[in-house]
């Protein structure tokens, strides 16, 4: 069954109240963060808090735990606690497939997601996406901007090469791919523009830093009524053409081939999954 990932909310694992609140938020997925959002002094207590939180029911939300880097003193404990306790383990700063092998060596068979946030990771995106245990990729735009020494631009032009490489890799291997965060969480117009850019590029959703951002991400990354209407009419037109012994259809002056029908069915399936998520 398809699981939407329109909105992927970071929640600090050191914040018990935020984790409890996340159970009722309209997020498609939650990243329980043990890495950047938790200070060194809080790492172990946060692990204990998260273990208790994950005993609760989070409904249809995809539960992802971002562990500390494999080169830190906390990684082993994170994997022992959460390698099989959540829906996926999110590995930070993945640079190549071997980084995922290190995790699998400790928790064989665990579903993995990869943080794509370094130049090396971008250049090895295809290798990473091909890893058999990988399920999804999350772009770490803040870290990538820092590593590139790039300047912020609303059009994100400095990031386009890396974003494109990751998108190509994810689509080539059938992985979920989630765009990076928008830092100005009170800037709704800016968030919407960046969500629309990501949606047009082909991302499945947006990673978010604040619950106030959920509604816009859920809206932008969902099929519109116009898209659903077109999908239904494309399928109907193609089915009629096939029944008449033809391999293509014409709808409003546009060719409709099997590839368009496959995309139309995927659009309808996503809408159905979103509807089920809302029940």
FENKA-V911656 format. One record per backbone hydrogen bond with DSSP energy under -1.0 kcal/mol. NH is the residue of the N-H (numbers start at 0). CO is the residue of the C=O. Records with the same first field share a line. If there is no record, write none. Layout:
NH->CO ; CO
//
This chain:
7->205
8->28
9->207
10->30
12->32
14->11
18->14
19->15
20->16
21->17
22->19
23->20
26->24
28->6
29->61
30->8
31->63
32->10
33->65
37->34
45->41
46->42
47->43
48->44
49->45
50->46
51->47
52->48
53->49
54->51
55->52
60->57
61->27
63->29
64->87
65->31
66->89
71->68
77->73
78->74
79->75
80->76
81->77
82->78
86->62
87->62
88->110
89->64
90->112
93->114
98->95
100->96
101->97
103->99
104->100
105->102
106->102
109->106
111->132
112->88
113->135
114->90
115->137
121->117
122->118
123->119
124->121
127->123
128->124
129->125
130->127
133->130
134->111
135->111
136->175
137->113
138->177
139->115
143->139
144->140
145->141
146->142
147->143
148->144
149->144
155->152
158->155
159->156
162->158
163->159
164->160
165->161
166->162
167->163
168->164
169->165
170->166
171->167
172->168
174->169
175->134
177->136
178->204
184->182
186->183
187->185
190->186
191->187
192->188
193->189
194->190
195->191
196->192
197->193
198->194
199->195
200->196
201->197
202->197
203->176
205->5
206->178
207->7
212->209
213->210
216->212
217->213
218->214
219->215
220->216
221->218
227->223
228->224
229->225
230->226
231->227
232->228
233->229
234->230
235->231
236->232
237->233
238->234
239->235
240->236
241->237
242->238
243->239
244->241
245->240
248->255
250->253
253->250
255->248
260->256
261->257
262->258
263->259
264->260
265->261
266->262
267->263
268->264
269->265
270->266
271->267
272->268
273->269
274->270
275->271
276->272
277->273
//
